[in-house]
Amino acid sequence: MVQGVFRDIIGHEKQKALISAFLETERIPHAFLFSGQDGIGKKTFAISIARKILCQTNEDCGFCKSCMKVKRSTHPDLFVIDKAYMEWALDIQGKKGLKEGIDRTKEISSISIDFIRGNEEKKIKGINEEVIRPPHEGKKRIIIIDNVENMTNDAANAFLKTLEEPPDYNLFFLVTSRENEVPATIKSRCVRILFNPVPQELLKKYFINTWGIEEKRADLISWISQGSIGCGMFWLEDRNLEIRRLLGELVLGKKRSFVLITLVSEYISKGIRDCSIFISFLLSLFRDMYMIKEIGMNYDVINRDFVELIEDSVYDSEWIEQSIKKIQETARIIKYNINRWLMIENLLYNIMR
């Protein structure tokens, strides 16, 4: 049964076994908190559970009407609040013209109270009004909230009342990559399941077998993905790998070009997710520098294609320490700053050799 339900999930064997035990006994808690780093398949895991529960054969067949509706995100008993849904809600209000870098990003970066209580004027369906109605087609309604830590205070307070005593035909899956930002009152009402990074060897096999990537490239991507399938998919794009290489060469002093810094900064800053992944790369690169230069260890480095360049570079531990602090500071505040391009550019000026 584990293989049938979770056939599209890479790794997470303990989590599969736990959820499968709940499903087999039909004594499943009403709310789960799926916690772990971004891009490791937490939301996909929740959708797989929804497919099993809503399937007309109760086996996640993948072919019945219910399974096809889940696949197309049109099942009336599956309610998913994620970035795609919030973008849709934004567009339905006629706000397609919002500037991506400022207003639009701001409107989809938080889960407002409208998504909890609903807003008829804005044509937004709310969780609270949905859970009181019986399921449309099955015995259960599945509600998945991605990045639940992005709820506003008003939204979290309104949602808490629903989470405390929902009708028993509702099942909640709250997904987060920043559990420390989820209100304790919400966490306390959920069964917490921690998701670990996907092992490097499993990622490598996945990229080879599923995407047909040649072994050497799959090996590199599986390392630099740091356990995240989402990051791996990002690095499969040749342009992203090329910018990563330029970024590393700029930092290590192999290339020195203010024009190149500007161009690279513009590319990196095109989206919050892109920024986060490239900033994570910078942190891992400085971690590798410390491992190689200060500890003399190069077999456990993440960015294996930079080993020779790191070994040939001249730098000291103080520069590594100060650079890491600057990168971490940028990571903390960039999601709140409307001028990501300028922030990344300023960061590179400060950490470049």
Buried (B, 14 or more C-beta within 10 A) or exposed (E): EBEBBBEBBBBBEEBBEBBBEBBEEEEBEBBBBBBBBBBBBBBBBBBBBBBBBBBEEEBBBBEBEBBBBBEEEEBEBBBBBBBEBBBBBBEEBEEEEBEEBEBBBEBBBBBBBBBBBBBEEEEBBBBBEBBEEEBEEBEBBBBBBBBBBBBBEEBBBBBBEBBEEBEEBBBBBBBBBEBEEBBEEBBEBBEBBEBEBBEBEBBBBBBBEEEEBEEEBBBBBBBBBBBBBBBBBBBBEEEBBEBBBBBBBBBBEBBEEEEBBBBBBEBBBEEBBBBBBBBBBBBBBBBBBBBBBEEEEBEEBBBBBBBEBBEEBEBEEEBBEEBBEBBEEBBEEBEEEEEBBEBBBBBBEEBBE
